[in-house]
Amino acid sequence: MLSRYKKEIIDPAKKKWPELEVFPDFRHPLKGPAARLRGARTKMEMSQAELARRTGIRQSHISEMERGERVIGKKVAQKLAIGLKVDYRVFL
């Protein structure tokens, strides 16, 4: 009985949450790209240092971008996209 109850609670197919409820900053002009950058890097199981090595972008700048303290321009987005194997437009 308990295993059936647990399955209902953790089964993501049973409950779907709107993206903005789960990720409130997803569409924010600065924090949205930051959240997408961190998400893409985490999905690739890559550290900031590894991403910095692959892209030639300083690790401190990647950290600032992920915190929404540094704007991600087109050229930087293109470098990040190559390192993370995604379309650069997700960061703009």
RATA-V472096 format. One record per residue. N is the residue number from 1. SS is DSSP state (H for helix, E for strand, - for the rest). Layout:
BEGIN
n:ss
N:SS
N:SS
END
This chain:
BEGIN
n:ss
1:-
2:H
3:H
4:H
5:H
6:H
7:H
8:H
9:H
10:H
11:-
12:-
13:-
14:-
15:-
16:-
17:-
18:-
19:H
20:H
21:H
22:H
23:-
24:-
25:-
26:-
27:-
28:-
29:-
30:-
31:H
32:H
33:H
34:H
35:H
36:H
37:H
38:H
39:H
40:H
41:H
42:H
43:H
44:-
45:-
46:-
47:-
48:H
49:H
50:H
51:H
52:H
53:H
54:H
55:H
56:-
57:-
58:-
59:H
60:H
61:H
62:H
63:H
64:H
65:H
66:H
67:-
68:-
69:-
70:-
71:-
72:-
73:-
74:H
75:H
76:H
77:H
78:H
79:H
80:H
81:H
82:H
83:H
84:H
85:-
86:-
87:-
88:H
89:H
90:H
91:H
92:-
END
